[in-house]
Amino acid sequence: MANTPQAKKRIRRNARRADINGSRVSRIRTYVKKVETALASGDKEAAAAALREVQPELARGVAKGVMHKNTAARKFSRLNKRLVALG
C-alpha cells in the first residue's frame, strides 16, 4: 500500500489514465476491424474509405503514447498491402 500522499495520488492518476488509454486502444482496434471486414467481404471502395479513417486513428494513438510508432506503421502497411492486392 502507498504511504506518501504523492504515491496515493499516482495510484489514482494511473487508474484514470489506464481507463482513458484502454478506450483509446479499443477505438483503434474497432477501426482496424472495420477495414479487415471490408477487405474480407471484397468491397474495395468500403475498404479504402475505412483505411482512410484508420490512418489518423493510428497516428493519434502514437501521438498519445498508447501505441509504438513502428507498430502503427506496420498495421497500416499491412492493411494497405491487402487493399492493393484486392485489385
Buried (B, 14 or more C-beta within 10 A) or exposed (E): EEEEEEEEEEEEEEEEEEEEBEEBEEBBEEBBEBBBEBBEEEBBEBBBBBBEEBBEBBBBBBEEEBBEEEEBEEBBEEBBEBBEEEE
